[in-house]
Amino acid sequence: QVQLVESGGGLVQAGGSLRLSCAASGNIFTVSTMAWYRQAPGKQRETVALITNAGATNYADSVKGRFTISRDNAKNTVYLQMNSLKPEDTAVYYCKLQPAVGRDYWGQGTQVTVSS
């Protein structure tokens, strides 16, 4: 069974930075793609960034150049470094584990609020 626990959210002023972490239990982290999503009130959940087990990354256009996704396979943890935050980045951020075979797993979410 896989469990994902996010941390690092909070309240920050525009232009500030936060680093989100997502720690995974189980033994499939190293062979899985990890992704961060976000959902703002009244909006659909959207992909923010992903990183494959080989380390390839992809970002939403809205966060390119500001956010960086990384992973530490020794710690079963994926990170999202968020810089130059904007009020429109305010959302609940979720991490997702996507194994090559089988179901996806989601974390419980962490709130990020950016004040103007």
DAHU-V732363 format. One record per backbone hydrogen bond with DSSP energy under -0.5 kcal/mol. NH is the residue of the N-H (numbers start at 1). CO is the residue of the C=O. E is the energy in kcal/mol with one decimal. If there is no record, write none. Layout:
((NH	CO	E) (NH	CO	E))
//
This chain:
((5	23	-2.2) (6	4	-0.5) (7	21	-2.1) (10	111	-0.9) (12	113	-2.5) (14	115	-2.4) (15	85	-3.1) (16	13	-2.2) (18	82	-2.1) (20	80	-2.6) (21	7	-2.7) (22	78	-1.9) (23	5	-2.4) (24	76	-2.9) (25	3	-2.4) (31	28	-0.9) (32	29	-1.9) (33	98	-2.3) (34	51	-2.7) (35	96	-2.4) (36	49	-3.0) (37	94	-3.2) (38	46	-2.2) (39	92	-2.1) (43	40	-2.3) (46	38	-2.9) (48	36	-3.2) (49	36	-1.6) (50	58	-2.2) (51	34	-2.9) (52	56	-2.6) (55	52	-1.5) (58	50	-1.8) (60	48	-2.5) (63	60	-1.7) (64	60	-1.0) (66	63	-2.3) (67	63	-2.3) (68	81	-2.4) (70	79	-1.6) (72	77	-3.1) (73	71	-0.5) (75	72	-1.1) (76	72	-0.6) (77	72	-1.9) (78	22	-2.2) (79	70	-3.1) (80	20	-2.2) (81	68	-3.0) (82	18	-3.3) (82	80	-0.6) (83	66	-2.1) (83	81	-0.6) (84	15	-0.6) (85	16	-2.3) (89	86	-2.3) (90	87	-1.8) (91	112	-1.9) (92	39	-2.3) (93	91	-0.6) (93	110	-3.1) (94	37	-2.4) (96	35	-2.7) (97	105	-2.6) (98	33	-3.2) (98	96	-0.5) (99	97	-0.6) (99	103	-0.6) (100	31	-0.5) (105	97	-2.2) (107	95	-2.2) (108	4	-0.5) (110	93	-2.1) (112	91	-2.7) (113	10	-2.8) (115	12	-2.4) (115	113	-0.6))
//
